Amino acid sequence: MDHICEAFPVERLAELAGVSLKSIARLFVRELSVTPREFVEGVRLDRARNLLEAPDQRSRPLPSTADLPAM
């Protein structure tokens, strides 16, 4: 998840998986109990939390929310 701040549309994920947009959404909900958008938001929040909690990161500025692409 090194590129979590980059835009990665669900359409692209569906294309890479070789399924329809509707199918990828159903798969996420069935397997992970969240929508693709909720999954990405959760990963981003976890990343931000880890940055805030890391002692060696406290003196470094966090990426601004402006760095996050629209979902």
Rosetta silent file (secondary structure, phi, psi, omega in degrees, C-alpha in Angstrom):
SEQUENCE: MDHICEAFPVERLAELAGVSLKSIARLFVRELSVTPREFVEGVRLDRARNLLEAPDQRSRPLPSTADLPAM
SCORE:     score description
SCORE:     0.000 S_00000001
   1 L     0.000   33.601 -179.961    0.000    0.000    0.000 S_00000001
   2 L   -67.000  -22.073 -175.416    2.877    2.343   -0.711 S_00000001
   3 L  -110.815   32.428 -174.552    0.805    4.249   -3.257 S_00000001
   4 L   -65.238  -20.668  178.712   -2.345    4.684   -1.184 S_00000001
   5 L   -83.463   -8.742  179.361   -2.413    8.448   -1.857 S_00000001
   6 L   -84.389  149.856  176.533   -2.618    7.874   -5.596 S_00000001
   7 L   -67.115  136.095  176.475   -5.933    7.688   -7.393 S_00000001
   8 L  -146.894   85.483 -175.099   -6.983    4.133   -8.151 S_00000001
   9 L   -60.496  147.277  178.045  -10.529    4.076   -9.488 S_00000001
  10 H   -59.494  -31.384  177.550  -12.698    1.060   -8.778 S_00000001
  11 H   -59.570  -39.821  179.178  -13.179    0.798  -12.537 S_00000001
  12 H   -68.143  -40.870  177.644   -9.447    0.118  -12.902 S_00000001
  13 H   -61.537  -44.331  178.157   -9.541   -2.497  -10.160 S_00000001
  14 H   -62.086  -41.892  178.734  -12.464   -4.242  -11.862 S_00000001
  15 H   -61.424  -46.579  179.652  -10.601   -4.145  -15.175 S_00000001
  16 H   -63.287  -35.175  179.784   -7.472   -5.659  -13.623 S_00000001
  17 H   -80.690  -12.321  179.641   -9.553   -8.365  -11.950 S_00000001
  18 L    73.583   31.251  179.187  -11.368   -9.075  -15.215 S_00000001
  19 L  -131.332  168.971  178.588  -14.819   -8.495  -13.742 S_00000001
  20 L   -75.628  164.946  177.518  -17.531   -5.879  -14.025 S_00000001
  21 H   -59.706  -42.906  178.970  -17.794   -2.880  -11.730 S_00000001
  22 H   -62.757  -40.542 -179.467  -20.875   -4.404  -10.135 S_00000001
  23 H   -66.093  -41.575 -179.122  -19.057   -7.704   -9.586 S_00000001
  24 H   -65.320  -37.807  177.692  -16.049   -6.102   -7.895 S_00000001
  25 H   -64.409  -44.064  178.335  -18.368   -4.217   -5.542 S_00000001
  26 H   -63.326  -41.432  179.636  -20.226   -7.432   -4.687 S_00000001
  27 H   -62.038  -43.346  178.330  -16.948   -9.296   -4.154 S_00000001
  28 H   -60.096  -47.936 -178.176  -15.672   -6.657   -1.735 S_00000001
  29 H   -64.515  -42.514 -178.650  -18.875   -6.729    0.280 S_00000001
  30 H   -66.945  -44.572 -173.903  -19.036  -10.541    0.297 S_00000001
  31 H   -87.254  -33.305 -173.740  -15.373  -11.129    1.168 S_00000001
  32 H  -117.710   -7.689 -178.968  -14.489   -8.071    3.266 S_00000001
  33 L    62.443   25.397  175.026  -17.904   -6.780    4.408 S_00000001
  34 L  -143.597  158.146  174.607  -17.059   -3.297    3.078 S_00000001
  35 L   -77.591  164.250  176.520  -17.392   -1.487   -0.225 S_00000001
  36 H   -56.174  -40.846  179.739  -14.232   -0.733   -2.232 S_00000001
  37 H   -63.033  -44.799  178.802  -14.465    2.904   -1.154 S_00000001
  38 H   -62.308  -37.636  178.278  -14.773    1.961    2.519 S_00000001
  39 H   -61.551  -48.809 -179.293  -11.770   -0.341    2.156 S_00000001
  40 H   -63.719  -42.647  178.583   -9.577    2.414    0.695 S_00000001
  41 H   -60.735  -41.733  179.159  -10.732    4.915    3.321 S_00000001
  42 H   -63.424  -42.470  178.478   -9.898    2.409    6.061 S_00000001
  43 H   -63.759  -42.205  179.664   -6.427    1.772    4.661 S_00000001
  44 H   -64.956  -41.381  178.147   -5.786    5.508    4.418 S_00000001
  45 H   -64.892  -41.879  177.073   -6.972    6.080    7.988 S_00000001
  46 H   -60.245  -42.622  179.955   -4.771    3.235    9.246 S_00000001
  47 H   -62.643  -45.016  178.937   -1.795    4.740    7.413 S_00000001
  48 H   -63.726  -42.324  178.906   -2.449    8.176    8.913 S_00000001
  49 H   -61.180  -44.503  179.179   -2.876    6.652   12.390 S_00000001
  50 H   -62.376  -39.179  178.244    0.410    4.766   12.038 S_00000001
  51 H   -65.755  -39.237  179.644    2.193    7.950   10.979 S_00000001
  52 H   -68.111  -34.630 -175.992    0.777    9.832   13.948 S_00000001
  53 H   -86.600  -15.705 -177.434    1.749    7.098   16.390 S_00000001
  54 L   -74.856  119.590 -178.022    5.265    6.463   15.071 S_00000001
  55 H   -58.431  -36.880 -178.311    7.783    8.182   17.374 S_00000001
  56 H   -76.287  -10.227 -179.252   10.265    8.752   14.554 S_00000001
  57 H   -97.156  -13.506 -172.720    7.579   10.392   12.410 S_00000001
  58 L   -62.256  -28.538 -179.442    6.369   12.961   14.925 S_00000001
  59 L   -86.179   -9.078  179.832    8.901   15.575   13.915 S_00000001
  60 L   -98.990  143.269  179.316    8.076   15.158   10.221 S_00000001
  61 L   -69.217  143.781  175.459    5.012   16.792    8.674 S_00000001
  62 L   -79.729  150.758  173.770    2.157   14.499    7.656 S_00000001
  63 L   -59.873  140.496  179.248    0.951   14.577    4.071 S_00000001
  64 L   -74.825  158.408  178.618   -1.927   16.970    3.791 S_00000001
  65 H   -64.912  -18.259  176.732   -5.375   15.711    2.960 S_00000001
  66 H   -66.170  -19.692  178.286   -5.029   17.639   -0.295 S_00000001
  67 H   -75.031  -15.579 -177.536   -2.593   14.913   -1.347 S_00000001
  68 L   -85.269  131.802 -179.855   -5.395   12.366   -1.275 S_00000001
  69 L   -74.363  157.997  173.546   -7.240   11.889   -4.560 S_00000001
  70 L   -66.755  145.875 -178.507  -10.990   12.041   -4.834 S_00000001
  71 L  -103.543    0.000    0.000  -12.558    8.619   -4.657 S_00000001
